Amino acid sequence: MFTRDLGIDLGTSNTFICVRGKGIIMREPSVVAYDVRNDIVRAVGKEAKDMIGRTPGSIGAVRPLKDGVVADFDFTAAMLKKFIRKALRGTLYKRVRVMICIPVGVTEVEWRAVYDAAKQAGATAVELIEEPMAAAIGAKLPVDAAAGCMVVDIGGGTSEVAVCSLGDIVTAQSVRAAGDKLDEDIVNYVRKKHNMLIGERTAEQIKIEIGSCLPYENEGSMEIKGRNLLDGLPKNIIITAEEIREALSDTVLQIIEAVRLTLEKTPPELSADILDSGITLTGGGALLRGLDKLMQQETGMPVFVADNPMDCVVLGTNERLETAEFTGNTFRNLKRYR
């Protein structure tokens, strides 16, 4: 009677929370701001993200998840606790059951850390669901049919490639090359080519505004600001879409190679199904201009971007929440997907 069921897409860059019967109720950056003197959490989410790169020496702003897994257990638990409290604010619910998404390539230690963090944050029961399965459900792919469907979920820390059939994952590949790695590539390129240091927020803005995988119509340039590494003074430069395309190429090809490896492991009958149904891209990385066309050129498969790709994982989690019963079976064997 006093229990609420939550679905959480615990991402490296952003955390999405949905509630059974209500849908998505929260979208927050996965960032924690804390007092470095006593490790007390000052802020989480958007408020903490606004502090990145602007904090004094006494306050640190960190992402407690790295490459899709828990990098700092205490801060992850504290962040989850505040998010859960925010989701329950103004209600009489005292107990909360949580379904959390995890990458398919995690080790037993890594997914146990997610489970323990959710329990420490106050969850009375925890279920784990693989991210590509949730993404496929959220993208409205026929995962329960006796046919293969392929999904590529490009998040902040990991890119998950999976072939689903009959309600389960047949084969999958997880690579730690996704949105954050693309931002890092831009930072490194600007430093090497222009002797200028920029922050990760500036790199993300560049990626969104002029980033691409292939030349596109009316592509332009962008003025960016940073610190000159030669004299230490602030500096402005103009950077072009062609330069950013060069900076992103290695990581993009790494994601496409993961798609190729997954297709190589796919049974022939399912490969024939994928040739008909195509590959579906989800996650924030799916919004990178030209990624679908480049992947189609490299694989020979039809490639589509899902509707509302950033929300696919949490929408799939919400759909699973609506239909699934909590069994307490949280320790499923994930080894067969590696």
Summary of the structure (lengths in Angstrom):
residues: 338
radius of gyration: 20.5
end to end distance: 39.6
largest distance: 64.4
contacts: 1197
relative contact order: 0.15
helix: 40%
strand: 29%
